Amino acid sequence: MNEILTQKLAELGLSEDHIAKLAAEGVGSDADMAMLTADEVKQVSGCGLIAAKRVAAVFAPITAPLPSGLAALVETVAPNAEILEGNAPSPAQVSSFATSLGIDPSMMTAFMFSGMAGGAGMDMDISAMLPIPQIVSGYNPKRRDMVYMFMGQLEKRLGSPIVVINHDGSVNHTLTIKYVNDLDEGRESAEDDVYYDDDSTPFEVVRVGVDAQSVYDGDPLVPGKALQKSGMGTGRVNWNGVSLEVRQVAYYASTVTHELDVANDTHAAWLRDHLKSTSNRLVFQGLCPKALSVFNDKSRTGELPNLRVTLSRTGPRRPELMPRRRRVMTRGDLAGVGKTEEDL
């Protein structure tokens, strides 16, 4: 807590013990004090009710009046209503969202729509004022709503990707909350965007807006290419159920030692015959001994690849309202006979 704030609190009747308790809860500036009610000041510091009300009154934020005609626009809407691409949230959405978080809706609306924010929209970063657990818990990369936009602010302020995902690509909200809290407290970001939980299990970290479920298993024989959902890869090799260590050895054999040639039908046939869900890395002992050696070296230094491919999106996924129409004729388009591409 800075000296100026300490002096202000002392002048308002708080003792050193009261001030120390507020500092222990993370209060360090006037803005932090503005977020506390009189009851919260009393509960945290242990001071009397009158002193707490005096402190809360001094630091209470000044609520700017809404611009002319804006108050009439504030109505009840769903807090998680989707915001169209390129549009700013409406006053009704902001008000309803603030109410759902227990925040004064007029204060948040004033922040976002008055001159304090440079105009309507998300110009002003107010992510520090919002409860992290409630924001993260409502995050869905498929929906561009208020939570989605505030998550973007939070990520920008913290300076690194913040969304922890499960191995099936879904968002792990519990670990994301823990990771964001760690970053907010000043801890370093996860190295190589790999976050470890309390059991030392690795989880990937992606940016806000990336559809977490667009993270797929990569083809060990062709780096950067995603396997089909069935597990089928290049050369009709089915990797479904094959252990990660086997796929990692195949990756090194194909890309580092070149003991496997993806274009060689004999190699592809061998893989189809020998790779099973019960296979371990020693299945390559006769065909790819050099790749096994590389795997062992990388395993000791913790440099094994995760063989995952991220197909990111620029925005959240939405269901299409109408089926897509072809813009170019094909040989099977009998309905387009006699018409030019422009006619279609």
C-alpha positions in Angstrom: 0.0 0.0 0.0 1.4 3.4 -0.9 2.1 6.1 1.7 -0.5 8.5 0.4 -3.3 6.0 0.8 -2.0 5.0 4.2 -2.0 8.6 5.4 -5.6 9.1 4.1 -6.8 6.0 5.9 -5.1 7.1 9.1 -6.7 10.6 8.9 -10.1 8.9 8.6 -9.5 7.1 11.9 -8.1 3.7 11.0 -5.3 2.4 13.1 -2.0 0.8 11.8 -3.5 -2.6 12.5 -6.7 -1.8 10.5 -4.6 -0.5 7.5 -2.3 -3.6 7.6 -5.3 -5.9 7.4 -6.6 -4.1 4.3 -3.2 -4.2 2.7 -3.0 -8.0 3.4 -6.2 -8.4 1.4 -4.5 -6.7 -1.6 -5.6 -3.1 -1.2 -2.9 -0.9 -2.7 -4.5 2.1 -4.3 -7.6 4.4 -4.2 -9.1 2.3 -7.0 -8.9 -0.8 -4.8 -10.6 1.0 -1.9 -13.4 2.2 -4.3 -14.4 -1.4 -4.8 -15.1 -2.0 -1.1 -18.4 -1.3 0.7 -18.6 -0.1 4.3 -19.5 -3.6 5.5 -16.5 -5.0 3.7 -14.1 -2.4 5.1 -15.5 -3.2 8.6 -15.2 -7.0 8.1 -11.7 -6.9 6.7 -10.1 -4.2 8.9 -12.0 -4.8 12.1 -12.7 -1.1 12.6 -16.0 0.3 13.9 -19.1 0.7 11.7 -19.0 4.5 11.6 -15.3 4.6 10.7 -16.0 2.0 7.9 -18.9 4.1 6.5 -16.7 7.2 6.6 -13.9 5.5 4.7 -16.3 4.0 2.1 -18.0 7.4 1.6 -14.6 9.1 0.9 -13.5 6.5 -1.6 -16.8 5.8 -3.2 -16.6 6.2 -7.0 -18.4 9.2 -8.5 -21.0 7.8 -10.8 -21.1 9.9 -14.0 -24.6 10.5 -15.3 -25.5 8.7 -18.5 -25.5 10.7 -21.7 -28.8 12.2 -22.8 -31.2 9.6 -24.0 -28.9 6.7 -23.0 -30.8 5.8 -19.8 -33.9 5.0 -21.8 -32.0 2.4 -23.7 -31.1 0.4 -20.7 -33.5 -2.5 -20.5 -33.4 -6.1 -19.3 -31.7 -8.5 -21.6 -29.8 -11.8 -21.2 -26.4 -11.2 -19.6 -24.8 -13.6 -22.0 -26.5 -12.3 -25.1 -24.2 -12.6 -28.2 -22.6 -9.5 -29.7 -22.4 -9.5 -33.5 -19.0 -9.4 -35.0 -17.7 -5.8 -35.3 -20.4 -4.4 -33.0 -20.1 -2.9 -29.5 -22.3 -4.2 -26.6 -25.5 -2.3 -26.1 -26.3 -0.3 -22.9 -28.9 -3.0 -22.1 -26.3 -5.8 -22.4 -23.8 -3.9 -20.2 -26.4 -3.2 -17.6 -27.8 -6.7 -17.4 -24.2 -8.2 -17.3 -23.2 -5.8 -14.5 -26.3 -6.8 -12.5 -25.5 -10.5 -12.9 -22.1 -9.9 -11.3 -23.4 -7.7 -8.5 -21.8 -4.5 -9.9 -23.6 -1.2 -10.0 -25.0 -1.2 -13.6 -25.0 2.6 -13.9 -21.4 2.8 -13.0 -20.3 0.2 -15.5 -22.5 1.7 -18.2 -21.0 5.1 -17.5 -17.5 3.8 -17.8 -18.1 2.1 -21.1 -20.4 4.7 -22.8 -19.3 8.1 -21.5 -16.2 10.1 -22.6 -14.2 8.2 -19.9 -14.0 5.3 -22.3 -13.4 7.3 -25.5 -16.8 6.3 -26.8 -19.1 3.3 -26.8 -17.3 -0.1 -26.7 -14.5 -1.8 -24.9 -11.8 1.0 -25.1 -11.4 1.2 -21.4 -9.8 -1.8 -19.6 -12.0 -2.5 -16.6 -11.1 -6.2 -16.3 -9.3 -5.5 -13.0 -12.6 -4.5 -11.5 -14.3 -7.8 -12.3 -14.3 -11.0 -10.3 -12.0 -13.4 -12.1 -13.9 -16.7 -11.1 -17.2 -15.4 -12.4 -15.7 -14.1 -15.7 -13.7 -17.3 -16.4 -16.6 -19.6 -15.5 -18.8 -18.1 -18.1 -16.2 -18.1 -20.9 -17.2 -20.0 -24.1 -14.9 -19.5 -27.2 -17.9 -20.3 -29.4 -19.8 -17.2 -28.2 -18.8 -13.6 -28.7 -20.5 -12.2 -25.6 -19.6 -9.8 -22.7 -17.5 -12.5 -21.0 -15.6 -13.2 -24.3 -14.7 -9.5 -24.6 -13.7 -9.1 -21.0 -11.5 -12.2 -21.3 -9.8 -10.6 -24.2 -9.1 -7.5 -22.0 -7.8 -9.7 -19.2 -5.4 -11.6 -21.5 -4.1 -8.3 -23.0 -3.5 -6.9 -19.5 -1.7 -10.0 -18.3 0.4 -10.3 -21.5 0.1 -14.0 -22.3 -2.5 -16.7 -23.3 -4.7 -17.5 -20.4 -7.2 -20.3 -21.4 -6.2 -23.8 -20.1 -7.7 -26.6 -22.1 -8.3 -30.3 -21.5 -6.8 -33.0 -23.7 -10.0 -33.3 -25.6 -9.9 -29.6 -26.4 -12.6 -28.4 -24.0 -11.9 -25.4 -21.7 -10.8 -26.4 -18.2 -12.4 -23.5 -16.3 -11.1 -24.6 -12.9 -7.4 -24.6 -14.0 -8.0 -21.4 -16.0 -9.2 -19.6 -12.9 -6.2 -20.8 -11.0 -3.8 -19.9 -13.7 -5.3 -16.4 -14.2 -5.1 -15.7 -10.5 -1.5 -16.8 -10.5 -0.7 -14.4 -13.3 -2.7 -11.6 -11.7 -0.6 -12.0 -8.6 2.6 -11.5 -10.6 3.7 -15.1 -11.2 5.4 -15.9 -14.5 3.5 -17.3 -17.4 3.6 -21.0 -18.3 6.8 -21.9 -20.3 6.0 -23.0 -23.9 2.3 -22.5 -23.0 2.2 -25.8 -21.1 0.6 -25.5 -17.6 1.0 -28.2 -14.9 -1.6 -28.9 -12.3 -0.9 -30.0 -8.7 -0.4 -33.6 -9.9 2.2 -32.4 -12.5 -0.2 -33.3 -15.4 0.5 -31.1 -18.4 -2.3 -29.0 -20.0 -2.1 -26.7 -23.0 -2.7 -23.0 -22.8 -4.3 -21.1 -25.8 -5.4 -17.6 -26.5 -8.8 -16.2 -25.9 -10.9 -16.6 -29.1 -9.2 -19.8 -30.2 -11.8 -22.6 -30.4 -10.3 -24.9 -27.8 -12.0 -27.9 -29.4 -10.2 -27.2 -32.7 -7.0 -28.8 -31.1 -6.5 -32.2 -32.7 -4.0 -35.1 -32.8 -1.4 -34.5 -35.4 -0.2 -37.0 -38.0 3.2 -38.4 -36.8 4.3 -38.9 -40.4 3.4 -35.4 -41.6 4.1 -32.6 -39.1 1.4 -29.9 -38.9 -1.3 -32.1 -40.4 -4.3 -33.1 -38.3 -5.5 -36.7 -38.2 -9.0 -37.5 -39.2 -11.5 -37.9 -36.4 -11.3 -41.7 -36.9 -7.5 -41.5 -36.3 -6.7 -42.3 -40.0 -3.6 -40.6 -41.3 -1.3 -40.6 -44.3 -0.8 -43.9 -46.0 -4.1 -45.2 -44.5 -2.3 -45.8 -41.2 -4.8 -45.8 -38.3 -3.4 -44.1 -35.2 -6.6 -44.5 -33.2 -5.7 -45.9 -29.7 -1.9 -46.0 -30.5 0.0 -44.7 -27.5 1.7 -41.3 -27.6 5.2 -42.8 -27.2 4.7 -44.9 -30.3 3.6 -41.9 -32.3 6.5 -39.9 -31.0 9.0 -42.5 -32.2 7.2 -42.7 -35.6 7.5 -38.9 -35.7 11.3 -39.0 -35.2 11.7 -41.9 -37.7 9.9 -39.9 -40.3 11.3 -36.4 -39.7 14.7 -36.8 -38.1 16.3 -40.1 -38.9 14.3 -40.7 -42.1 14.0 -44.4 -41.3 10.4 -44.2 -42.3 9.4 -42.8 -45.7 5.7 -41.7 -45.9 5.8 -42.2 -49.6 7.1 -45.8 -49.3 4.2 -48.3 -49.6 6.2 -51.0 -47.9 6.8 -48.8 -44.8 3.1 -47.8 -44.8 2.0 -51.4 -45.0 4.4 -52.3 -42.1 2.9 -49.6 -39.9 -0.7 -50.8 -40.7 0.3 -54.3 -39.7 2.3 -53.6 -36.5 0.7 -50.6 -34.9 -1.9 -51.7 -32.3 -3.4 -50.2 -29.2 -1.2 -52.6 -27.2 2.0 -51.6 -28.9 4.8 -49.8 -27.1 7.8 -48.0 -28.6 9.9 -51.2 -28.8 7.8 -52.2 -31.8 10.3 -50.0 -33.8 13.4 -51.8 -32.4 14.2 -53.6 -35.7 13.0 -51.0 -38.2 13.9 -47.7 -36.6 16.6 -48.1 -34.0 18.0 -44.6 -34.6 14.5 -43.0 -33.9 14.3 -45.0 -30.6 17.7 -43.5 -29.6 16.5 -40.0 -30.4 13.3 -40.6 -28.4 15.3 -41.7 -25.4 17.5 -38.7 -25.6 14.6 -36.3 -25.9 12.7 -38.0 -23.1 15.6 -37.4 -20.6 15.6 -33.7 -21.4 11.8 -33.3 -21.5 11.7 -32.2 -25.2 9.2 -34.8 -26.5 6.6 -33.3 -28.9 3.0 -33.3 -27.9 2.0 -34.0 -31.6 -1.1 -31.8 -31.3 -2.3 -29.4 -34.1 -4.2 -26.2 -33.4 -6.6 -25.1 -36.1 -7.3 -21.6 -34.7 -10.2 -19.3 -35.6 -10.3 -15.5 -35.7 -13.6 -15.5 -33.8 -16.0 -17.8 -32.0 -17.8 -20.4 -33.9 -21.5 -19.9 -34.7 -24.1 -22.2 -36.4 -24.8 -21.3 -40.0 -28.3 -20.2 -40.7 -28.3 -21.1 -44.3 -26.3 -23.8 -46.2 -23.3 -22.6 -48.2 -23.8 -22.4 -52.0 -21.1 -23.4 -54.5 -19.6 -20.4 -56.3 -17.8 -22.5 -59.0 -19.5 -25.1 -61.3 -18.4 -28.7 -61.2 -19.0 -31.4 -63.8 -21.8 -32.7 -61.6 -23.7 -29.4 -61.7 -26.4 -30.3 -64.3 -28.6 -27.5 -63.1 -26.1 -24.9 -64.3 -25.9 -26.1 -67.9 -26.0 -23.1 -70.2 -25.3 -20.5 -67.5 -22.1 -18.7 -66.7 -20.5 -18.5 -63.3 -21.7 -14.9 -63.0 -25.3 -16.1 -63.6 -25.0 -18.5 -60.8 
